[in-house]
Amino acid sequence: MTDTLPSSMANPTLEPPREMPKAMLRGWRRRCPNCGSGPMLRGYLKVRDNCPVCDEALYHHRADDGPPYLTLLIVAHIIGPGMLWFFIAFEPDPYTFMAIFMVASVALSLWFLPRLKGVIVAVQWAARMHGFGHGDARADVST
């Protein structure tokens, strides 16, 4: 048995690392993770195929069920304690209580969902997952 690496691993192409926190912040702002100025989303949740500013390919993303899962997790952790506090502090009428917290839940969910989708796409871009990378972004070429 020899201690040699397969030929595909012997000379890996060294690509400069992408800054994860910066990409995540850009994704939270729903901007291109590469340049930070082009819009990532077309409409409410549809990710553009390419950034209109830097032409970075964004169609590789595989956000799938991640954004709804994270949205549910965050909103539930905000609404749950809020419901408990509100009920103990004010002892509201049940219909008033339901109306307030149903509207709050929907509003928070609609606010968080596109931002978390942007974060997940940006994490995939920064980690070079699912076809992102391979030296084709301007950030990869210029650094």
Disulfide bonds with the S-S distance in Angstrom:
none
